[in-house]
Amino acid sequence: MICYSKIILIILFLVGINTVYSQNIYNPVKTTIIAKDSGFILIRAGKPYFIKGAGGTNYTDRLAKYGGNSIRTWDSKNGEEVLSNANNLGLTVTMGLNVARERHGFDYNDTAAVKQQLENLRQEVHKYKNYPALLIWGIGNELNLEYKNPKVWDAVNNIAKMIHQEDPNH
């Protein structure tokens, strides 16, 4: 006879294990910016960090081979793969967050759409914030091109505030 309570316990255990392992369980590397008389300095893991990088995810092996240390993306598509590959190569990542552009039809007067965008980006930040290769977040790309509504900059500011709340390490 099948003991349904044991089966249910096993299922709950497996779901629990899957939930733990599907969470981002990496250890983040803290990045900060400090002001000096001569300007600003990026600090990673307690040491000054100078970006020698490239945009995009093609040829990251070449970048590492030629002495580069960082890449930039324009969105978080394939974020896990990008961050894992970068980490394996000893590179860091400025992870782009894809912020909607007015020239592509986004209406920054639509408060519901702006709020939904913020929540979607919050999920992306939460998903990738603990990866050790993450250096910093890049908020949007070319938002200044052909924009008319200055509310885009309010949205960018709110995204930055959200990042600070969700990810104190970057």
C-alpha positions as CSV (number, residue, x, y, z in Angstrom):
1,M,0.0,0.0,0.0
2,I,1.3,3.4,-0.9
3,C,1.8,5.8,2.0
4,Y,0.6,9.2,0.5
5,S,2.0,11.2,3.5
6,K,5.5,9.9,2.8
7,I,5.1,10.7,-0.9
8,I,3.9,14.2,-0.1
9,L,6.9,14.7,2.2
10,I,9.3,13.5,-0.4
11,I,7.7,15.9,-3.0
12,L,7.9,18.8,-0.6
13,F,11.5,18.0,0.2
14,L,12.4,17.9,-3.5
15,V,10.6,21.1,-4.2
16,G,12.4,22.7,-1.3
17,I,15.8,21.5,-2.4
18,N,15.1,22.7,-6.0
19,T,14.1,26.2,-4.6
20,V,17.3,26.5,-2.6
21,Y,19.5,25.5,-5.5
22,S,17.6,27.5,-8.1
23,Q,18.3,30.6,-6.0
24,N,21.3,32.6,-6.7
25,I,23.7,31.2,-4.1
26,Y,26.9,32.8,-5.2
27,N,28.9,35.3,-3.1
28,P,28.8,38.8,-4.5
29,V,31.9,40.9,-4.7
30,K,31.3,44.4,-3.3
31,T,31.8,47.4,-5.6
32,T,31.7,51.0,-4.4
33,I,32.7,54.4,-5.7
34,I,34.7,56.8,-3.6
35,A,35.4,60.5,-4.1
36,K,39.0,61.7,-4.0
37,D,40.4,65.1,-4.6
38,S,41.5,63.9,-8.1
39,G,38.1,62.4,-9.0
40,F,36.2,59.2,-8.3
41,I,37.7,55.7,-7.8
42,L,35.9,52.4,-8.4
43,I,36.6,50.0,-5.6
44,R,36.1,46.3,-6.0
45,A,36.7,43.8,-3.2
46,G,38.4,46.7,-1.3
47,K,40.9,47.5,-4.0
48,P,40.9,50.2,-6.7
49,Y,39.6,48.7,-10.0
50,F,40.3,50.2,-13.4
51,I,38.0,48.9,-16.2
52,K,39.9,47.7,-19.3
53,G,36.9,46.4,-21.2
54,A,34.8,46.1,-24.2
55,G,31.1,46.2,-25.1
56,G,29.3,43.0,-25.9
57,T,29.8,39.3,-25.2
58,N,31.5,38.2,-28.4
59,Y,35.2,37.3,-28.1
60,T,35.4,37.5,-24.3
61,D,38.1,34.9,-24.4
62,R,40.2,37.2,-26.6
63,L,39.5,40.2,-24.3
64,A,40.8,38.2,-21.3
65,K,43.8,37.0,-23.3
66,Y,44.8,40.5,-24.3
67,G,44.6,41.9,-20.8
68,G,41.0,43.1,-20.6
69,N,39.1,42.7,-17.4
70,S,35.5,43.7,-18.0
71,I,32.6,43.6,-20.4
72,R,29.4,45.6,-20.8
73,T,26.0,44.3,-21.9
74,W,23.0,46.3,-23.0
75,D,20.5,44.0,-21.3
76,S,20.4,41.0,-19.0
77,K,19.3,38.5,-21.7
78,N,21.4,35.3,-21.1
79,G,22.6,37.0,-17.9
80,E,23.5,33.7,-16.1
81,E,25.5,32.5,-19.1
82,V,27.2,35.9,-19.5
83,L,28.1,36.2,-15.8
84,S,29.3,32.6,-15.5
85,N,31.4,32.8,-18.6
86,A,32.9,36.1,-17.5
87,N,33.7,34.7,-14.1
88,N,35.4,31.7,-15.6
89,L,37.6,34.0,-17.7
90,G,38.4,36.3,-14.8
91,L,36.3,39.2,-16.2
92,T,33.7,41.4,-14.6
93,V,30.4,42.6,-16.1
94,T,28.5,45.8,-16.2
95,M,25.1,44.2,-16.6
96,G,22.8,46.3,-18.7
97,L,19.2,46.8,-17.7
98,N,17.0,47.2,-20.7
99,V,15.0,50.4,-20.0
100,A,12.3,51.2,-22.5
101,R,12.9,54.0,-24.9
102,E,10.4,56.6,-25.9
103,R,11.5,56.4,-29.6
104,H,10.4,52.8,-29.6
105,G,6.9,53.7,-28.3
106,F,7.2,53.6,-24.5
107,D,5.1,56.3,-22.8
108,Y,6.6,57.7,-19.6
109,N,3.3,59.4,-18.8
110,D,1.8,55.9,-18.4
111,T,2.4,55.4,-14.7
112,A,1.2,51.8,-14.7
113,A,3.7,50.9,-17.5
114,V,6.5,52.7,-15.7
115,K,5.7,50.9,-12.5
116,Q,5.6,47.6,-14.3
117,Q,9.0,48.3,-15.9
118,L,10.5,49.0,-12.5
119,E,9.1,45.8,-11.0
120,N,10.5,43.8,-14.0
121,L,13.9,45.3,-13.5
122,R,13.7,44.6,-9.8
123,Q,13.4,40.9,-10.7
124,E,16.4,41.1,-12.9
125,V,18.5,42.8,-10.2
126,H,17.4,40.2,-7.7
127,K,18.2,37.4,-10.1
128,Y,21.8,38.4,-10.8
129,K,22.9,40.6,-7.9
130,N,25.0,37.8,-6.2
131,Y,27.1,36.7,-9.1
132,P,30.8,37.3,-8.4
133,A,31.5,38.6,-11.9
134,L,28.9,41.4,-11.5
135,L,30.7,44.7,-11.3
136,I,28.0,47.3,-11.7
137,W,24.5,47.9,-13.2
138,G,24.1,49.8,-16.5
139,I,20.7,51.6,-16.5
140,G,19.3,51.8,-20.0
141,N,21.1,52.6,-23.3
142,E,20.8,55.7,-25.4
143,L,17.7,56.9,-23.5
144,N,18.6,60.5,-24.6
145,L,18.1,59.8,-28.3
146,E,15.0,61.4,-29.7
147,Y,13.3,61.6,-26.2
148,K,10.8,64.4,-25.5
149,N,9.4,63.5,-22.1
150,P,11.8,64.3,-19.3
151,K,10.0,61.8,-17.1
152,V,12.4,59.2,-18.5
153,W,15.0,60.6,-16.1
154,D,12.6,60.3,-13.1
155,A,12.3,56.6,-14.1
156,V,16.1,56.2,-14.3
157,N,16.4,57.8,-10.9
158,N,13.8,55.5,-9.4
159,I,15.6,52.5,-11.0
160,A,18.8,53.6,-9.4
161,K,17.1,53.9,-6.0
162,M,15.6,50.5,-6.4
163,I,19.0,49.0,-7.2
164,H,20.5,50.5,-4.1
165,Q,17.6,49.0,-2.1
166,E,17.8,45.5,-3.7
167,D,21.6,45.3,-4.1
168,P,23.8,47.0,-1.6
169,N,26.9,45.4,-3.2
170,H,26.8,47.2,-6.5
